Amino acid sequence: MPKNFKEKDKLYIANTYGRFDLHLVNGKGSLVYDDEGKEYIDLATGIAVNTFGVADEEWKNAVVEQLDRIQHTSNLYYSTPCIRLAELLCTRTGAKKVFFGNSGAEANECAIKVARKWAQDTKGAGDYTIVTLKNSFHGRTVTTLSATGQDVFHHDFNPFTQGFAYATANDLDSVKACFEASPVAAVMIELVQGEGGVMALDQAFVKGLESLCREKNALLIVDEVQTGNGRSGALYAFQRYGITPDIVTTAKGLAGGLPIGATMLFERVETVLGTGSHGSTFGGNPIACAAAVSVIERIDDELLKEVREKSDYIFNSLNGAEGIKSVSGLGLMIGVETERPVDEVLRACMQKGALPIKAKQKLRLLPALNIPMELLKKAVDILKAAAKGE
């Protein structure tokens, strides 16, 4: 890499990211290395993307094997990896159909379109409002930004898509008020609000929300872009909450490092999309789907049990520790509030060889699901030392 790569980055790439002063060049498993050879424990996995860490052999073999066959076909033809992935997702979740895109935002955009078409087909053109929760995050397209329940995102790109109402998380009366204000097509939630500070919704609220949607003949959409694919300690977080959504979206860790998004359609909406009603050139790409098949086939009960055990270790180690104010989240999607400013703690962790990221004013931990316990313990010790200012 030329010495002036930072200048070239600034010159040629749209300046939309506040990058850390760190150039990662390679890695293996849960260890990554910068351009000077320094080793770090990866607690971010590309924002919950590298499900089994870096350069996982089984994942890599699945990708290379498909590369040697065909890299792209378009959806004008059948594709075995696409069909196999859809079958896995449906049989393991109870979904009836899957639409594949390339990102979480696209998966959520599809869910919004399905909800509005379902409501129009079954209830009438006026039933289009979608209720989301304050502090939520659903993507960066104009419509998914509109769905996002944070005012900070509702600038610069006016006019935003209309037809969204925002309720308070864990306040069922607030959701009911939205139903009273206008006809509602669907309620869309993250079971753990990731970008909003890694806050898990209360079980009673979620169950109440499911009942309310059934009572009011509205759809329940669960955004599992970040919580999905084993990260919660279940294959999908809605399974830990004991609910049956109508639509589930996911992306990030699904293909273990390649772009993919999936919108899972359950019984009430399985026939909403017909020929020509939606599409994606790259959606269901054979290489991404082959990678995702490798990921989903390996997320079994034993691995999920390990995820929950590692989660318990982190919570138990950090709750009440010096310099730690609170720990939140679910599974291996954890937020840590520190007494010291989060940016200071983050820099200290990086200096000591661990790479968390942040969500609002919290550290955010998103390690690989199979991170070895000895590395996890070392990383937690680094975090605790950084929180104390050592």
Secondary structure, DSSP 8 states (H G I E B T S, - for coil): --TTHHHHHHHHS-S-----S--EEEEEBTEEEETT--EEEESSHHHHT-TT-BS-HHHHHHHHHHHTT-S---TTS--HHHHHHHHHHHHHH--SEEEEESSHHHHHHHHHHHHHHHHHHHT-TT--EEEEEBT----SSHHHHHHSB-GGGSSSS-S----EEEE-TT-HHHHHHHHHHS-EEEEEE-SEETTTTSEE--HHHHHHHHHHHHHHT-EEEEEETTTTTTTTSSSSHHHHHT---SEEEE-GGGGSSS--EEEEE-GGGTTS--TTSS--SSTT-HHHHHHHHHHHHH--HHHHHHHHHHHHHHHHHHTT-TTEEEEEEETTEEEEEESS-HHHHHHHHHHHTEE-EEETTEEEE---TT--HHHHHHHHHHHHHHHHT-
